[in-house]
Amino acid sequence: QVQLVESGGGLVQAGGSLRLSCAASRRTFSTYAMGWFRQAPGKEREFVASINRSGGSTYYADSVKGRFTISRDNAKSTVYLQMNSLKPEDTAVYYCNAPLSGPPIYSPGAYWGQGTQVTVSS
């Protein structure tokens, strides 16, 4: 069992930035590829970004490419999502997930955090 705890969400104006964190409970964190997903009201949960076990390979949804950066610190068992140039359409609950499978299709694993709300005002 792996517990994931997200933090860092909040309310920000369009064009602003936020940094999300996801802390994992297990030392085996470094053995998991990790991902961020998000779910907006009335929409299905969607993939946002992935990072492999070492942190050397990342992948982004087209909607966030060039604006968001995923990273990880295996010593701290934490994965981050730096979000810049935020848009109102980025408003959603953001979830981290492990162990992520893929490519070519990135599918979530069994472990989800509780989510953190990101709201971007226009």
trRosetta pair geometry for C-beta under 8 A, 3 or more apart (Angstrom, degrees):
i j d omega theta_ij theta_ji phi_ij phi_ji
1 25 8.0 -12 117 74 79 134
1 111 7.8 134 -165 -99 51 116
2 24 5.9 -18 -175 -161 108 103
2 25 6.0 170 -159 48 54 93
2 26 4.9 -71 -113 -2 89 125
2 28 7.7 -103 -90 71 117 102
2 29 7.7 130 -144 -88 127 71
2 32 7.6 38 -105 -42 172 159
2 98 6.0 -58 101 81 154 124
2 111 4.5 -15 72 -115 105 163
3 24 7.1 145 80 -156 52 50
3 25 3.9 50 48 -17 93 136
3 26 7.9 132 29 -24 65 82
3 111 7.7 -131 -90 -161 16 119
4 22 5.5 0 -173 -177 102 105
4 23 7.3 156 -153 77 51 42
4 24 5.6 -18 -99 -99 73 71
4 25 7.5 -108 -60 -7 38 87
4 96 5.2 -138 172 84 137 107
4 97 7.5 -145 34 -90 174 24
4 98 6.6 151 -67 15 135 108
4 111 5.8 119 -13 148 118 106
4 112 6.6 -114 54 149 128 20
4 113 3.7 -94 110 -70 100 87
5 22 7.0 157 75 -154 38 55
5 23 5.0 -19 60 58 95 92
5 25 7.9 83 -9 -51 101 90
5 113 5.9 156 -96 -138 15 112
5 114 7.0 11 -126 14 59 102
6 9 7.3 45 138 -23 112 107
6 20 6.2 -13 -164 -174 102 107
6 21 6.9 153 -153 84 52 50
6 22 5.0 -20 -94 -97 72 81
6 94 6.6 -177 -170 99 155 87
6 95 6.8 -121 -35 -128 150 38
6 96 5.6 158 -78 2 105 103
6 113 4.3 113 -20 133 97 154
6 114 6.6 -141 31 55 96 70
6 115 6.2 -16 45 -153 142 8
6 116 4.2 -130 123 -20 118 112
7 20 7.2 157 82 -156 39 62
7 21 5.1 -14 60 60 88 98
7 22 7.9 169 19 -80 65 39
7 23 7.6 13 7 -2 109 103
7 116 6.1 154 -113 -92 15 146
8 18 6.1 133 152 169 95 97
8 19 5.4 -90 -164 97 142 56
8 20 4.2 180 77 -113 128 42
8 21 5.1 116 -25 9 130 78
8 116 6.2 62 56 146 63 163
9 18 6.9 44 -126 174 36 148
9 20 6.5 28 -61 -102 69 100
9 93 8.0 -13 -112 -135 161 54
9 94 6.5 173 -85 34 116 109
9 116 3.4 177 -18 151 123 99
9 117 4.8 133 146 67 147 43
9 118 4.8 -113 -141 -65 96 65
9 119 8.0 75 171 -1 100 70
10 18 6.3 179 44 -117 93 130
10 117 7.7 91 -67 92 17 79
10 118 7.1 9 44 -119 38 57
10 119 7.3 -87 134 37 33 83
11 119 4.7 -20 -107 74 72 108
11 120 8.0 169 -156 -83 52 26
11 121 6.6 31 -174 -20 96 110
12 16 3.9 -139 171 87 113 139
12 17 7.2 -137 -167 52 156 21
12 18 5.6 -142 -25 -48 150 107
12 86 5.7 68 96 58 125 154
12 118 7.6 -25 20 -164 107 83
12 119 7.4 147 24 84 61 58
12 120 5.8 -24 74 -109 83 69
12 121 7.4 -170 92 19 32 81
13 16 5.0 101 61 -23 66 123
13 120 7.3 61 173 -162 13 68
13 121 5.4 -46 -111 67 56 93
14 86 6.3 -133 -134 97 43 76
14 87 5.9 35 -137 -125 98 40
14 88 5.9 -36 -83 -41 114 78
14 120 5.7 85 -83 167 63 104
14 121 6.7 -108 -24 90 79 45
14 122 5.3 32 -27 -119 134 46
15 85 6.1 -21 -134 -135 46 51
15 86 6.7 -55 22 52 12 67
16 86 5.4 -30 67 34 67 117
16 120 7.4 -172 49 -130 100 92
17 82 7.2 -6 -169 -177 111 80
17 83 6.2 163 -153 91 61 61
17 84 4.7 -10 -104 -106 105 62
17 85 7.7 21 -79 -14 80 37
17 86 6.7 171 -89 -19 31 106
18 83 5.0 -1 59 58 79 111
18 86 6.8 44 6 -59 97 144
18 118 6.2 -170 61 -127 161 112
19 80 6.2 -14 -175 -168 97 110
19 81 7.1 164 -157 81 50 49
19 82 5.1 -13 -109 -105 87 67
19 83 7.1 -174 -83 21 37 73
20 36 7.3 108 85 -123 142 136
20 80 6.6 150 83 -160 58 55
20 81 4.2 1 54 53 108 99
20 83 7.0 46 -6 -11 98 113
20 94 5.8 -81 -106 105 164 146
20 96 7.8 176 138 -52 121 106
20 116 6.1 167 -133 66 111 140
20 118 7.6 -66 -67 -65 121 123
21 78 5.8 -16 -167 -170 99 117
21 79 7.6 147 -158 80 50 43
21 80 5.6 -21 -101 -103 65 75
22 34 7.3 169 83 -174 136 135
22 36 7.7 -168 -22 -90 142 90
22 78 6.5 151 76 -156 49 64
22 79 4.8 -14 58 60 106 89
22 80 7.5 -166 19 -76 76 31
22 81 7.8 48 -12 -9 106 98
22 96 3.4 35 -117 -13 162 163
22 113 5.8 -122 -137 -44 106 150
23 76 7.5 -73 -121 147 91 90
23 77 6.3 65 -163 104 67 90
23 78 5.0 -24 -98 -99 66 91
24 29 4.3 139 78 -101 142 119
24 32 7.8 169 -122 46 166 139
24 77 4.4 -114 61 166 90 103
24 78 7.1 -165 10 -80 78 39
24 79 7.7 52 -26 -3 108 94
24 98 6.9 18 -106 7 134 156
25 77 7.5 -172 -6 146 6 147
26 29 5.6 154 83 -46 76 73
26 77 7.0 172 72 -144 43 139
27 30 7.8 -23 161 9 57 96
27 77 6.9 -93 -110 -77 36 130
28 31 4.8 -35 179 24 84 120
28 32 7.1 80 129 -22 82 98
29 32 6.1 -69 -162 31 40 108
29 74 6.3 175 100 -142 103 70
29 77 3.9 145 -2 -135 162 86
29 98 7.7 -67 -137 -128 67 168
30 53 6.1 75 168 -176 58 93
30 74 4.0 55 -94 -151 105 126
30 77 7.8 -88 -39 -100 74 70
31 53 6.2 -11 -149 -133 20 130
31 99 7.7 -46 114 -105 77 133
32 53 6.6 140 69 -104 21 87
32 98 4.2 36 164 -161 148 118
32 99 4.0 -126 -139 -106 97 92
32 100 7.3 98 170 16 87 70
32 109 7.5 -98 -152 22 116 164
33 50 6.4 17 166 -176 109 105
33 51 6.8 -178 -160 90 72 46
33 52 5.1 -37 -111 -128 100 45
33 53 5.8 -69 -69 -51 62 69
33 98 7.4 167 82 -131 45 78
33 99 5.9 81 47 -173 70 80
33 100 4.3 -92 109 62 99 94
33 101 7.4 131 62 -78 130 26
33 102 7.8 -144 114 54 154 71
34 50 7.1 164 89 -153 45 60
34 51 5.4 -7 60 58 89 93
34 70 7.8 -170 95 177 101 127
34 72 6.3 126 34 -84 139 135
34 79 4.5 -144 124 -73 158 160
34 96 6.4 -9 -176 -172 107 105
34 97 7.1 146 -163 76 60 52
34 98 5.3 -31 -107 -83 73 98
34 99 7.8 -67 -78 -131 49 50
34 100 5.9 104 -159 -3 6 119
35 47 6.7 -50 -179 -141 130 89
35 48 7.5 138 173 53 83 75
35 49 6.7 174 -152 90 65 47
35 50 4.5 -23 -100 -101 91 78
35 51 7.5 175 -82 19 46 64
35 96 7.0 154 85 -158 44 58
35 97 4.7 -23 67 62 93 101
35 98 7.5 163 22 -74 73 51
35 100 3.9 111 -22 -87 113 140
35 106 6.2 144 -108 170 146 126
35 108 6.5 -124 68 -104 137 73
36 48 4.3 -53 103 68 95 120
36 49 4.8 18 42 49 107 88
36 50 7.8 -150 23 -70 66 41
36 70 6.4 -158 1 -100 120 121
36 79 7.7 -159 -54 127 95 124
36 81 4.9 59 -74 -76 162 142
36 94 6.1 -7 -170 -173 106 103
36 95 7.1 150 -157 80 56 46
36 96 5.7 -36 -97 -100 66 65
36 97 7.4 165 -92 15 19 87
37 45 5.2 37 157 172 127 104
37 46 6.3 168 -160 83 84 32
37 47 5.7 -49 -106 -103 84 37
37 48 5.8 173 -109 1 24 94
37 94 7.4 159 85 -155 42 55
37 95 4.9 -18 65 64 91 98
37 96 7.9 154 21 -103 73 17
37 97 5.8 35 -2 -14 112 130
37 108 6.4 -28 -38 -79 145 126
38 45 7.0 176 91 -151 25 68
38 46 6.1 -23 63 60 73 82
38 48 5.3 69 -7 -54 101 126
38 90 7.8 -40 168 -168 171 63
38 92 3.8 77 170 110 112 144
38 93 6.6 161 -155 79 68 42
38 94 4.8 -28 -98 -100 92 66
38 95 7.0 169 -88 17 37 75
38 118 7.7 -48 -131 37 127 121
39 43 6.5 -175 -164 85 63 83
39 44 7.1 -84 -126 150 93 25
39 45 4.2 -42 -77 -94 106 72
39 46 7.2 143 -87 11 54 68
39 92 5.6 154 70 -170 28 107
39 93 5.3 -16 59 57 87 93
39 95 7.2 26 -2 -6 100 116
39 115 7.8 -48 36 -125 107 137
40 43 4.4 29 66 35 90 127
40 89 7.9 -36 -91 -169 155 59
40 91 6.3 81 -122 96 103 72
40 92 4.2 -71 -72 -96 68 97
40 93 8.0 173 -82 16 30 66
43 46 7.3 -29 140 -21 116 112
43 92 7.9 -62 62 -113 123 114
45 95 7.2 -19 -147 30 126 133
46 61 6.9 59 147 -99 108 160
47 50 7.4 -18 -170 -42 113 100
47 61 5.6 151 102 -65 81 114
47 106 5.2 112 -133 83 150 120
48 60 7.3 -26 158 -147 53 70
48 61 5.5 -72 -134 6 31 121
48 64 5.8 34 -163 7 83 156
48 68 6.8 -54 168 113 105 168
48 81 7.2 26 119 -137 135 144
48 94 7.2 -10 -11 -136 162 98
49 58 6.6 -6 -175 -173 101 100
49 59 6.8 165 -155 85 56 51
49 60 4.9 -11 -105 -106 87 71
49 61 7.0 -94 -61 2 57 80
49 64 6.7 -85 -54 89 103 140
49 68 5.9 -133 -51 119 139 126
49 70 4.1 174 137 -39 134 132
49 81 6.4 149 47 -119 138 107
50 58 6.6 165 85 -154 56 54
50 59 4.7 1 51 52 101 96
50 70 7.0 157 74 73 11 167
50 100 5.4 -166 -132 138 111 160
50 102 6.9 -101 -106 77 172 116
50 106 5.2 -142 -50 -128 144 145
51 55 5.8 5 175 -119 119 54
51 57 7.1 148 -154 85 50 54
51 58 5.0 -14 -99 -102 76 82
51 70 4.7 -148 -46 126 115 120
51 71 6.9 138 -104 -114 157 16
51 72 5.5 169 115 -19 148 117
51 79 6.5 175 46 -140 135 119
52 55 6.9 -127 69 -38 69 14
52 56 6.3 -41 63 54 118 70
52 57 4.2 37 0 56 126 100
52 58 7.6 -120 1 -67 77 44
54 57 7.7 64 60 9 93 81
54 74 8.0 -44 -134 -37 37 140
55 58 7.9 3 -169 -57 51 96
55 71 6.4 42 -151 -158 115 62
55 72 4.8 -142 -90 51 109 98
55 74 7.3 -126 -28 -31 119 102
58 69 7.8 16 168 -157 167 61
58 70 5.3 166 -140 63 123 104
58 71 7.9 -39 -81 -78 139 51
59 103 6.8 126 -62 -67 168 115
59 106 6.9 -178 88 -55 134 138
60 64 5.4 -121 -176 83 113 93
60 65 4.4 145 99 -87 129 74
60 68 6.2 156 -133 72 128 103
60 70 7.5 176 -82 -2 90 110
61 64 5.3 62 66 22 89 97
61 65 7.0 -139 90 -36 40 85
62 65 5.6 -38 -140 1 34 121
63 89 7.7 -105 -173 119 124 121
64 67 5.4 -107 -168 62 60 101
64 68 4.1 -5 166 11 117 125
64 83 7.7 -62 -152 -124 118 90
64 90 7.6 94 -98 -110 100 109
65 68 7.6 -52 -81 41 19 86
67 83 6.8 24 139 -158 92 61
67 84 5.3 -145 -168 72 68 75
67 85 4.7 -103 -131 61 110 108
67 86 7.6 139 170 -75 128 41
68 81 6.1 -12 -169 -174 110 91
68 82 6.7 155 -158 83 54 56
68 83 5.1 -10 -107 -106 89 67
68 84 7.3 -177 -80 25 39 69
69 81 7.5 157 79 -157 44 45
69 82 4.4 -6 57 56 96 108
69 84 7.8 28 -1 1 98 106
70 79 6.9 -2 -170 179 94 102
70 80 6.9 160 -154 85 47 58
70 81 5.5 -16 -99 -103 73 71
70 82 7.9 -159 -71 23 26 72
71 79 7.3 171 91 -157 39 61
71 80 4.9 -9 62 56 86 106
71 82 7.2 24 8 -6 109 106
72 78 6.8 172 -152 95 65 49
72 79 4.5 -27 -100 -106 92 73
72 80 6.9 -176 -83 14 39 75
73 76 4.2 22 106 34 117 107
73 77 7.8 -36 94 16 75 20
73 78 5.1 5 53 60 97 93
73 79 8.0 -171 23 -82 61 34
73 80 7.6 46 -6 -16 94 109
74 77 6.9 31 -163 -79 40 44
79 96 6.0 145 70 -141 123 139
81 94 7.0 -132 62 174 154 145
81 96 8.0 -162 -23 -83 119 99
83 86 5.7 55 142 -80 108 101
83 90 6.9 141 -173 179 135 150
83 118 7.3 22 59 -144 168 153
86 90 5.1 -107 -157 51 83 149
86 118 7.7 -131 -143 170 137 120
86 120 4.6 -151 145 -110 114 135
87 90 5.1 112 59 -11 69 99
87 120 6.1 90 102 120 22 156
88 91 5.9 -17 -178 -15 53 114
88 120 5.0 -151 -100 98 37 100
88 121 7.0 20 -101 -154 94 12
88 122 4.7 -18 -60 -61 134 96
89 120 7.8 -38 32 64 31 131
90 118 6.4 -55 133 121 93 127
90 120 5.2 57 63 -5 97 144
91 118 6.3 -153 -129 105 42 75
91 119 5.1 35 -130 -129 103 49
91 120 5.1 -131 -61 29 85 81
92 118 6.1 6 56 57 58 98
93 115 4.2 17 170 -179 113 129
93 116 6.9 150 -158 68 69 25
93 117 5.4 -37 -100 -93 73 62
93 118 7.5 156 -105 18 23 73
94 115 6.5 144 69 -154 36 71
94 116 5.5 -28 60 62 91 81
94 117 7.8 158 14 -101 77 12
94 118 5.6 40 -16 -7 115 118
95 112 5.5 -13 -178 -161 128 99
95 113 5.5 179 -154 56 71 87
95 115 4.8 -38 -80 -92 86 79
96 112 7.6 151 81 -152 48 50
96 113 4.9 48 46 -3 84 125
97 100 6.0 94 103 -73 98 90
97 108 4.5 -63 177 -142 154 101
97 109 6.0 150 162 41 93 77
97 111 6.6 147 -156 85 54 63
97 112 5.6 -14 -102 -100 82 67
97 113 7.6 -111 -65 4 48 80
98 109 5.3 -35 137 58 29 134
98 111 4.8 -18 66 66 79 117
99 109 4.1 102 52 -68 46 164
99 110 7.7 13 22 23 70 78
99 111 7.4 55 -19 27 53 108
100 106 6.0 -7 -178 -164 112 96
100 107 7.3 152 -162 74 63 44
100 108 6.5 -43 -110 -120 71 41
100 109 5.8 -103 -64 -16 30 102
101 106 7.2 157 83 -150 49 46
101 107 4.8 -16 63 58 102 94
101 109 6.6 119 -19 -69 87 87
102 105 5.4 -117 -112 91 118 36
102 106 3.7 -121 44 -93 161 51
102 107 5.9 139 -42 9 108 68
103 106 6.6 -33 -96 -60 60 78
108 112 7.4 23 177 -77 135 97
112 115 7.8 1 162 -48 106 82
113 116 7.7 -14 120 -20 131 86
